Amino acid sequence: MKTVSRLLRYEFEARIFVSFFIVALACIISVVFFSRSSPLYAAIFGVVGLEKYSSLMFLFASALLILTSVLRIWSGSLLSSKTVMSFKVQSDSLVISGPYLLVRNPIYFADLLSLIAFSLFLPLPGILIPILFWIHYMRLIKYEEIAFSNIHPASYEHYLEDVPRLIPTHYSFTGFLKSKPQIILSKDGIRHNALYCLFVPGFIVGFFTESFLIVILTGIAGVVDWAIVHTKIGLPKTSKKQKPSKVFNGVLYSQCWEDPQIDREAFNIQKDDVVFSITSGGCNLLSFLIDDPKTVIALDLNPHQNYLLELKMAAFRFLSYDSMLRFIGVRECSNRIMNYGFLRSVLPKLAQNYWDNNLQMIEQGIIHCGRYEDYMKLLRQGLRMIISERTIRLFFETDDVKKRKLLFESEWDNRRWKFFTKVLLSRKTMSLLFDKAFFKYLKTDFSFGEHFTEK
């Protein structure tokens, strides 16, 4: 069994970084030491006396990149992206068809042709790119061949004899055509091998502007995307435990924003019923107790919502009605921490620990402690900057739908509001405000204390 050096293995596993280093090295030398020199293609056209046709090189490069992109995508479509982009050799995947009859490494061949095209638009040091890549690719191929020969000793040896490594020969080209290959382009192959495609329109634009900078700015996004995806797919997957989501690291909703009366009417809860509900802010869930069901079961992926419900339940059970409204935040209060000290002893241990570490939430009133409520406060501040307080008050004090609509059209729906809704809201939802039932819901929802007074 053949063996390889550790250096070759490291070079293969870091091939994407080696490639970027080669390109960066040639570009830095060109910019720092040859910034006033002409690009290679201009010098070549000058030597043969065809300077006035030098801009045609942009079209030639564009056509070449179309060819190399098709070749790369075709080659990548015959293999999976996990095989092509893996930092380890996937020696169990041996393909001997299509472009793999032209050369054994058609993806490297496509890359080399593309890099030669790019190097011609740099000053003299640009020639380092294809030279260094040739050396790099030959070392990678050597490493891959050793890995494949250890798995496919018989069939692979014949393949090595019949098909060249990197550059097609007349014999391999003839064999490739005789096989009548069918071009296969898969979604996976296109997504992970189209890194040169954006350069094609860039070179076409460059033909008219004679600016290579435009070419780079047009196509670089495709290369960056490919590099990120290559690294993400290629890195070996670790067995580390997934970190807990930050979505559930606190209270998301400290109140429910749905109408509990509608829920109760829809469910028609009877005394023998078992009600199962998401905890959320706990408001709707507690309102189901009005109909005296047999059991109410609360469940939430976020444990902090359950801690909130447990504290609300304790407040409802052991505080007077007025003290409860003050404690949870409906009314002003200066002794919430003292009341919490009284309620703390009846809370489960986990809820105690959570609220002991979040006393500032209790100080502000627990119905205001959710992240959604923080967002609503921010939204309200933005609303107050574009709509006057007088207009807002009149709008919510007016029960007549026609008057409310007229007020909205004449004073509310200004340019600032239109811009605001385009950014944050859908204006179609505003039509709901003219519906009396929805307006009644808004008034009920904002009157938390009065809602419990009626019950």
C-alpha positions, 0 to 999 in steps of 0.5 A: 500500500502506497503512503503519502507524506504528512505535508501533502495531506496538510496541503490537500486539506488546506487547498482552498487557503493555499489557492487564495494565498497564491492569488493574493501573493501575485496581486500584492506583488503586482500592485506594490512593485508593478503598479505602472506596468501594463497588463500581460495581454497588452504587452503580448498584443504590443509585441505582435503589433496588434495594440488596437485589438487588445480590448478583444482579450476581454471577450476572449476571457468571457468566452473562455470562462463560459467554457470553463464554467460549463466544464466545472459545473458538469464535472461537479454534477457527476459528484456531490458537493460533499465529495468535491468540497470535502477537506478529506479525500473521498476515495470511494467516489470514482467517476470515469465518464464525461469530462473525466475521460478528457482529463482525470481532474477536469475541475482542476483543469477548468480552474487552471484555464480560468486562472490563466485568463485572469493572470493575463490582466495583471502585470508580469507577476501575474504569470506566477498564478498559473505557474504556482497553481500548476505546482500546487495542483500536481501535488494535490493530484499525486495525493489523490491518486495514492488514496484512490489506488489504495481503494481501486487498485485494478481499475484505477491503474488502467484509468491512469494509463488511458487518461492524462492527469491535467492537460488533455491530449489528442488521444484523450480528446478523441476518446472523449468525443467517441464516448458521445458524452451527455452533459449533465448539470444538477442543481447541486453542481450548479450551486457549488461550481458556478464561481466564475459565472459572474465574471462573464458579464464583468468581462463583457462590460470590461470590453467597453470600459477596458477596466479590469477593476469592473471585472473583479467587482462584478465577479468577486461575490461569486468567489466569496460565496463559493469560498464560504460554502466550500469551507462550511461543507468541507470542514469535518462535522464535530460531535459537539452538543448544539448550543441552546437557542438564544430565542428562549433565554428570557421572557418573550411575551409577558402578555397575550395579545389575542382576545381571550373572549373570542377564544372562550366563545370558540371553545365553548368550555364545559366543566368536564373539559380538559384545556391544553394551551401554550403558556405564552404570557399566561393571560388567555390560559388563566381566562379559561378558568372563568368557565371552570373546566376540569383541568387546564394544562400549560406547556411552552418550549420556553421555560421562562414563560412558565416561570412568569405564569407561576408568578402571576398565579401567586399574585392572583392567589395571595394579593388583594386585587389592587395590590395584584394590579400594582404588582404586575404593572397595570398601576404604579407601585413602589413596593413590588420587591417587597411583595415579591418577597412575600410571594417567593416562598410559594413559587417552585424552586426553578421559578424562584431562581429565575426571578431572584436573578431578574428583580429588575423585571419585577421592579418594572412590572412583570407584564412589561418584561417581555422582549415583544413588549420592549419592541412595542415600546420602541414602536410606540416611541416611533409612532409618537414622533410621526403622529401627534398625541392629540390625533392618537387620542382622538382616534382611539376615543372615537367610536364612529367608524366614518369619523375615525376613517376621516380622521385617519385620512386627514391627519394620520395618513401623512408622508411620515406615516406612509414611510413608517408603514412601508418600513415596519408594517403592512398598510393593509392591516390598518383597514382592520382598525376601522372595524368596530370589533377589532377596535373593541378588542384593542380597547379590551387588550389595553385595559388589562385591569378593567378586564379582570374587574368585569370577571 
